[in-house]
Structure formats: structure tokens, C-alpha cells
Amino acid sequence: MKISEIFYSIEGEGIEIGRPEVFIRLSGCNLRCKWCDTKYALKNGREMSIDEIVQEVNKYPCKSVSITGGEPLLQKNELLNLVKRLKDLGYWIQINTNGTIFDEEIFELVDLISMDCKCPSSRMKSDHQVLRRTKELFSSKTQFKFVISDEEDYEYAKKIVTSLNVASNVVFQPEWNSRKFTKRLVELVKRDGLNVRIILQQQKILWGVKRGV
């Protein structure tokens, strides 16, 4: 598998924020988001076998894993084998994906699906059919996360949440370079009575924008 990095930290985003996790960042992505903060993972990476990955993960005193990217599902065949191996070893697994690829077999195995729904400011699009099918089959273990930088993003996210009829586990994450918009975002959510959580990126608050955290 093409691996960008493996490191041990705490979850900085979404509903599992603050939870210690081992992060496995895969290389390669099918999108090019304007505000991407992991451009180093778009290509390259080192080739690692599943045995080597598991050996690295096992170094840490933690049984929770977050598989991220890039877009992990681009390596879905090897990823499936990695997920099966980690589950056999008793790991809790979160997968982070950009909403363009649906993989029922992998989604069935993991414990949390973090679906990053692309808003207009990203200049990219998630596949609404992927979002809808994930919600229909795996709503109880899916979080829908929207990175929001302005009111256009907010209105778009509100429309998606309403059309999908998502009742819980929706995260509105202020885009880091536009975080001054957060107070306005709070007022918009209050105005519209949305059942969402506004969560800043904790890792950037603690360590700034850097790798391996």
C-alpha cells in the first residue's frame, strides 16, 4: 500500500474529538480541494505491506485507528485486507472518505465512517448518491462533516442535511483560514435550529498546521 505517514495522536476533528488514535494516512486522492491541508498526501508515499503497517501500528499503546488520506478507498482492495486484519486484532476503526466512492464491504467492517461532504469553497464535489446510500445503509455509524468557510457553504450544507434527512452526527467544521467566520456560523445554526455540531480543528489549535499531529 502507498502510505504517507503513520503516527499516534488525538483525534482533532468530528464527533470523536479528543480520542487517542493511531493515524494511518494513505497516499493518493481523486480530488484537489482548494483548502486541502494535507497536500503532501496527494501523491508519492512509501510502499508498505500490510504486515509492515500492522507492525508499525502495534508499536503504540492504543487500540483505535483512523484511516485517512488522501482518499483511502482508492486503494480499496488492499485497504479491505488491512481493515480485516486490524479487526481480527481487536482494533476500533474509523475511515475518513471524501464522499465520492461507496464501498459497502469496507463500510460494513469499520466502526465509524467519517464522510467529508464537499462544499462550494472546496471547488470539488462529493457524489450525492454516495452520501445518500451511506446514510440509508450506515446512518448509525456515519458522521457527515462539512468544512465551511462562508455563508454560501453554510446554505449548501444546510440543503444537503435537509435533503438527506440526517438526524444526527452532522459536523460543521469552520475552514481553518476562515475561522473568523465561526461566530457567524454559530448564529446561522441557531437561527435555523439545525441539529449539528460546530467543531473547530483541535489539532491546529494545539500544534498549528504541521504533519504528524
Protein Blocks (a to p, Z undefined) as FASTA:
>chain_A
ZZfbdcddddfehjkgoiacdddddehifbdcfklcblmlmggcidddfklmmmmmmmpc
cfbdcddedjfklmmmmmmmmmmmmmmnopacddddehlaccfklmmmmmbdcdddddfk
lopacdfklmmmmmmmmmmmcccddddfbfklmmmmmmmmmmnopabhpacdddfklmmm
mmmmmmmmmmnopacdddddfklmmnopaehZZ
